[in-house]
Amino acid sequence: MTDITKLMRPHLVKVSTYHGVDPSEELARSAGIKPEEVVRLNANENPYGAPGEVLDALSNLKIHLYPDPEQRKLRAKLAEYTGQPVNRVMAGAGGDEIIDLLLRLFTEPGQKLIDCEPTFGMYSFCARIADAPVVMVPRKDDWSIDLEHVLAVIDDQTRLIFLASPNNPTGNLLSEREARALLDTGLILAVDETYYEFCGKSLSYLLDEYENLVILRSFSKWAGIAGLRVGYCIGSETLIRHLMDIKQPYNINIAAETAAIAALDNRDAVLKRAQTLVEQRKRLEKTLDDLDGVTYYPSEGNFLLCRFAGRSAKDVYEGLGRRGIFVRLFSTDRLADSLRISAGTPEQTDRLISAIRDVVAEGK
């Protein structure tokens, strides 16, 4: 038989993939519990889901029609929401598609991406798919970027720098000083503001000065429609025009477009839910402050990166899982003793706090 792998692009025959979170049914099976007992605090999702106004908007879709390839209605709403001209915004099938498109637009095989670990794994994953070498610059102990190191590794093959602000999973922001220093190199700086709605802090005001800046955002976390995959970017008119040229024509499906527009039309109610998640994160912080051997890093997102002294992260993860609480476990050396915990509803926070106290007590 023909070995079809010999016909594949060599760098894709064996690739280190990105592993997302398992569905609730699989989490329940692995923990030996019922699916309804699962509390998903492992993906930074909005546990409230979409508000009624968004669900109502989805009830009468004309799904036999193709969506608008120019995204006219959605882009107009995004322009209003962001305060940017409509020709400086574009929607994508989640922020992931925009990451992929930026790599397609700016890198040829062998040209480089700079990434600063620990951070969101899709930057380096998409780079690997694009055959773009990743120059990984470790963050400092306080999780800020090592700016001097980043500047030092730039060469004539470097094209892109990806930085999340707030950073996932550490929760810290990219400063204006750091952003300006990187933008002044002339490289494309993609600032991922997926968690913008939880902190209200953005670097988008720099777009008037720098054509090489692009801001990425998402509806997945704050708007409660992660399953519909809607993200967007803000950039220069030139950048957006070229991204529109190379995106899939119908990349935003009818349901996704309708839900995103409804979320923007009802933003006050949606943002109120997002603020509730910030309040629950702060509530969790207060509880952890009173527990011996548990520490966390200050976060501007809807999550906390936590460490448990004297216990491996895997042991704590499994202890919480037996109680129906699922958080994010990491496989990298830098985060081997850390767990990321998403903010939940008040009821979910009650269960989480009780489970953490039990697991901590077991370890004494």
Secondary structure, DSSP 8 states (H G I E B T S, - for coil): ---GGGGS-HHHHS---------HHHHHHHHTS-GGG-EE-SS---TT-S-HHHHHHGGG--TTS---TT-HHHHHHHHHHHTS-GGGEEEESHHHHHHHHHHHHH--TT-EEEE-SSS-THHHHHHHHTT--EEE----TTS---HHHHHHH--TTEEEEEEESS-TTT-----HHHHHHHHTTTSEEEEE-TTHHHH----GGGGGT-TTEEEEEESTTTSS-GGG--EEEE--HHHHHHHHHHS-TT-S-HHHHHHHHHHHHTHHHHHHHHHHHHHHHHHHHHHHHTSTTEEE---SSSEEEEEETTS-HHHHHHHHHHTTEE-EE--SGGGTTEEEEE---HHHHHHHHHHHHHHHHHT-
